[in-house]
Amino acid sequence: MKEAQANRLLRSMRGDRRREIVAAAVGISVSALSAYENGTRIPRDGIKCALARYYNVSVEELFFAEMQKMPPPNDGDTGAT
């Protein structure tokens, strides 16, 4: 997923919840959550897992949803010999 899409999804998942509440529940600072939502920082894998648990979704849904919809890359191999 493009980072901008993941950032929008993070903001929309938070909804009306205050950043302070989400950050405390996940164990990160408010400034870190804000940076993840604004796209100025990328969360480490452990933080991605914590955010996904908090929002009750998989890491894949939260950070890689668009990638799951994409067709597999064409590596140039047509299978012909």
Secondary structure, DSSP 8 states (H G I E B T S, - for coil): --HHHHHHHHHHHHTTS-HHHHHHHHTS-HHHHHHHHHTSS---HHHHHHHHHHHTS-HHHHHHHHHHHS-----S--S--
